[in-house]
Amino acid sequence: MNGDTMEKPLAVKLAPTSLSEVLGQEHLIGKGKILTNLVKNKKLFAMILYGKPGIGKTSIATALVHDLGIRYRFLNATINTKKDFDIVVEEAKMYDGIVLIMDEIHRLNKDKQDLLLPQIESGLITLIGMTTSNPYHALNPAVRSRCQLFELHELTTANILEGINRACVSGYLPDIQIDEKTKKYIADLAGNDLRFAYNLLEICYYATDNKSITIETVKMIHNKPVFFHDKNGDGYYDVLSAFQKSIRGSDVNAALHYLARLIMAGDLDSIFRRVSVIAYEDIGLANPGIGPKVMAAIEAAKLVGLPEARIPLGTIVIEMALSPKSNTAHVALDEALADIEKGNVGNVPNHIKTNAKDYKYPHDFPNAFVRQQYLPDKLKNRKYYHPKNLGYEATLEKFYRYLEGLKE
């Protein structure tokens, strides 16, 4: 290997130059799949690729332009200046079109957005945006509406192992010696992050004096315990499931045990998602104040990072486990959704339509309540919500029964 190749990380050297070399993402790539068909039909549309780090967003973007042989430029929405964006626009005008691959697109500010949107709208610039954030929440609607959204799925252990095997026979790590158990150990540590697997493999290779990598070699460099990093294995989902069920079952000690396992794995994202769901699915109206508290704990954990993130997370999980529980809200909504799915809807009553003349304004009546029908005729006696006499919901239950009595 010459000096030039040594300067580039293994992950860069192994970056795919064609969609056929991309690992995973079988829902988008392969015979008859969307992105493969775009290449086959020599057509590219503005798109957003979103998903976790290290699962192939940049690889897919660059593979697309290479397969299509299209002129492109790569910018970062945060790092690159407005002048950099100006240059891309001028280049697009000069060559009658260009593909702009943009990382961290959710951070695109208004100045850059105002510059790009007309060019995207006209087709002069074809945007391929990339983000680890959910575009439905984090992306500016003006950008989002002009792009097709493609979610990238987490890579499997098999995908990561295939990448490690490719690296071992690539010639970039001459005379490497590594057995299957050690490859699997690295894949487990990497979880769904192929870049992490490549980086760890490369460090281990150069950290030995004989190019022989063993599990002990890996442990000397990366000593985090392996619990369930295979995101597609039963063990991973079992721990997440046990975590939620322990909180739901009010077993504070079990909840802390499974939280500890998730923290040791460094899997904060899964913890954040799961406690957010639990706050509304399992605790709900019995303690509605828990939702904002959970979000505050998540923000604190993000701010301080590990290892300190364990402190706000431990606090909120104890409170959640010991909180009263109620699932009535989401059960009620699920019943309403089931009616809609079955076509059981009916017309909106005339007196609550827009600009209705005979609508009775509740605030004009005692206790801000007046008897009138709100549900469609065919559903007028339907009851979705069945409150529990528990925690804060006991207050709601009492008022609900009072209102029901007034309707009779």
N, C-alpha and C positions, 0 to 999 in steps of 0.2 A: 504494500500500500504506500502511496506517496503522501507527501505532506498535505496536499489539498484534500485528499479523502479523509485523512485523520481529523481534520478540523470539523467535519460534519458529524453530528451524532448518528448513531446507528439508525435511529428512528427516521431520520431524514434520508439516509441512504436507501432505506427499504421502502420509502414512500411509493405507493402505486403510481404508475404512469398511465394506467388504463383501468376502466371499471372492472375488467375481468380479473384484475389483481387485488381488488378490494376484498377484505375479509368481512364476513357477516353481511347484514343488511339485505338478506334474501328477499324481503318484502318489496325492495326497491330495485334490486340488481339481479339479473339472470334472465333466462329466456322468457319472453312475454311480459317482463316487469317494466315499470314506468320509465326509470332512468335509462335502462338498456334500450328501450324502444325509442327514446329521444335521440340517442346516438345513432341507432339504426336508421331513423328517419331524418337525420341531420338537422335537428331542430332543438333550440334551447329557449326556455322561458325563464323569466325572473322567478327566483325561488328562495326560500329560507330553509336551511338545514339546521335542525336543532336537536340537542341531546347532550348527554354527559361528556366530560373531557375524555379524549383518548379513544373515541369509538369510530372516528373516521370522517368527520365533517370536512376537514381540509383535504383529506385524501380523495374524497368523492368529488369535491369541487374542482380540484386540479386534474383529476382523471377525466372528468367530463370535457374540459377544454382541450386536453391533450387528444382525446379520442376524436373530437370534432375538428381539431386543427384550427381553433379560433384564437385570435389575438386577445390577450387578457392582461389585467393588472391586479395586483393584490394590495389591499389597504386595510388598516385597522381603524375602526371608527373612533377609537380613543387616541391612539398615538399619532396618526397622520393628521396634518394640518389642513385647513381649508385650501391652502395653496396646492397641496398634493391632489386634492379632489378637483381643483380647477384644471390641473394638468391633464388628469384623466378625461375630463369633459372635452378639452381641446383636442386630445388625441383621438377621442371617439368621433369628433367632427371631421378630423383629418382623414381617418380611415373608414368613415361612414359606418361606425359601430364598433363597440368593444364590450367585452365581458369584464365586469368589476366584481372580483371576489373580495368580500368584506367581512373581516372577523369582528366579533363583539358588536354586531349591528344594533343590538338593543341600546347601545350607548351613543348612537348617532344623534348629534345635537341639531338644533333647528337650522342653523346657518348651512351646515352641510346637507341637511335634508332638503331645504329649499333649493339648493343648487342642483341636487340630483333628481328630485322627483319629476320635473318636466322632461328630463332626458330619459328616465325610465319609462315614463308615460308614452313618449314618442317612439320608444324602441331603440333609440340611439345607444343607450347603455342597457345591457342585460345584467341584472344584479343577481349574484349568488351570495346571499347573506348567511352568516354562521353565528350561532349563539348557543350558550349552555342554558339560557333562561327560557322559560315558557313564552313563546311569542304572543300567545293570546293575552298574556298579562303584561309582559315587559316591553313589547314592541309597539312603536308608534302606529296607530291605526292607519295613518296615511301610507306608511311603508307597507304594512301588512296587507292592505287591500290590493296592492299592486303585485303581490307575489303569491306563488303556490307554496304551501307549507308542507315540509316533509320531516317527520320525526324519525330520528335514527334510534334503533333499538340497542340495548346493551349487548355487548359481545358475550358469547358463551365461553366456557373454559376451552371447548374444542377449537373455537376461533383463535383464542390466545395461544393455545398449543401449536396450532398450524403456523401462526406468526413466528413463534420461537423456532420451530423446525425450519422455516424458510431462512431465518437469520443464521442458523447453524450451518446451512449449506450454501449460503450466499457468497462465501469467499471473503466477506468483510471481517470474519473472526477466524483467521487461519489456524488450523490444527486444534480447534476447540474440542474439548472432551467433556461430555455431559450426559448423564443417564436419564432415563424416562422419569424416574421419581423426582429428580431435581428439576426437570422441566415442568412437571406438574406442580411442584412446590412454588416455583416462580409464578406460574399461571394463577395459582390460588391467591398468592399475595397481590397479584395485579388486579384481581377482580375482573372488571370489564374494561380496564384501561390498557390498551395495547402499547401505547407510548411508554407507560410505566414499565411494562414487561421488557421492552427493548432496552430501556435505559438501565434497568437492573441487571439484565443479562450482560450488557456491555461493560458495566462497572465490575461485575464479578470476573469477567474474562481478563480485564487488565489488572485486576487486583491479585491475580495468581502468578506464580513464577513458572508454572508448567502448562498453562492454558486448560487446566482440569478444574471444572466447576462441580462442587458437591453441595449438598444441602447445608453442610457446615460452613462452606464458603459464603453461601447466601445469608446465613444467619449472622455471620460476622459483620456483614454490610447492612443488612436490614433485619433487625431482631424483633419486629412486631410479630406477635403470635398469629398463627393462622387459625381462624375459627370457622368461618363459613363464607370465605370470599367468593366462592362459586355462586354467582347471583342466580344461576339457573338450577342450582342444586336444592334438594328438599331441605337441607339443614338451614340454609339462609332464610327461607320463608317460614320455616318452623320457629325460628327464634323471633322473627317479627310477629308471627301469629301469637306466640306465647307471651310476648311483651304486651300486646293489646289485650289479650284475654286475662292476663294477670291484673291489669288496671281495671278492666271491666268487672272482674271478680273481687275487686277491693283487697287483693293480696299485695300489700305494699312491699313486702320483702322479696317476693317473686318478681314484682315489677322492677325493683332495683337491680336484681340479679341480671335480668335480660337487658336492662338498660346498660349495665356495665359491660356485657358482652358486645353490644352494639358500639359502645364508646371505644372499647379496646380495639375494635376493628376499624375505628376511625370513620364509621359510616354515619356521619351527622345528617346527611340529606334524608336518609331513611327514617331516622329518629324524628326529624322535623315534620316530615309528611305524616308519619303515624300518629304523633301526639296531636297534630292539627285535626286529624280525622276523629280520634277518640274524643276530643273535647266536644264535638258536636254529635257524633254518632252514639256514644255511650253515656256521656254526662248530660249533655243537652240542657233541657229546660229545668232540670233539677238544680243546676248551678250555672246559669248562663254567663256569669261573670268569668268563668274559667277560660272562655275563648280568648278574650283580650290578654289575659294573664299568660296563656300559652304563647301567643304571638310575641309578647314582651320577653319571655324566656328565650324564644328562638332568636330574636334580634340580639339579645345579650350574648347568647352562645356564639352567634356569628361574629359579633364585635370582638370578643376576647379570644375566640378560637380554642383549640385544644392545647394544653390539658385543662385550662380554666373553664371551658365550656361545660364541663361536667357539673359545675356548681349550680348554675341556673337550671340545668336540665334535671338534676337530682331533686332540687327543690320543687319544681313544678310536677314531676312525676309522683312524688310523695303526696302532694295535695290532690292530684287527680285520682290516685288510688283510694284515698280516704274520702273523696267527695261522694255525695249521693248521686245515683245514676238514673237516667231516664232516656229511653230511645223513642219517645212518643212523637217527637217532631219529624224525624226522618221517616218513621213508619207512616205517619199521616200523609206526608208528601208523596211517598211511594204509592199509597192507595189512590191519591189524586192523579198521579202520573199513569197508573194502571187504567183508570177510567178514560183518560185522553187517548192512550194507545189503543183501547178497544173502540174508540169513536163515540164514547158515551159522554157527549158534551152538551149539546143544546144551545139555543140562542141566548145572548145576553138580554136580561129583562129590559124592556123599553125605558123604565124609569131610572135606570142607572147608566144609560148610554150617554155619549157626549151631548151636551146641551139639552138634556132631558128637562121638560117643563115641570113634571110632577115628582121630581126627586126631593126627598126629605133630608135636609142637611142635619145630621145628628147633633152638631154643636148648638143647634137652636132649641134643643129639647133637654129636659132634666137628665142629669148624669151622662150627657152626650150620647144618648141612646134613643132610638125610635124603631118601632117594629116596621120592617119592610123586607121584601124578598130580594136577596142578592144572587143566589144560585139560579141557573136556568130552570125552567119548569120541570124538566124531566129528572132533575137532580135536587129539587128543592128540599127534600127531607134527608139528603145524604149527609152523613157525619164521618169525617176522616179523623178528626182529632179526638183521642181518648186519653185524657190527662191522668197522671199518677199523683196521688196525694203524698208527695215526697219532696223534701227540700224546698227550694224556691217555687217549684211547680205547684206545691200545695196552695200557694197564693193564687196562681193562675187558675187552678182547678176550682177554687171557691168562687172566683169571679165568673168563670165559664158557666158554672152551674146556675149562678144568679142570672146571667144573661139568658140562658136557656129557659129559665122560669119566666122571664119577662116575655118571651116569644110565644108562650102558650096561651 
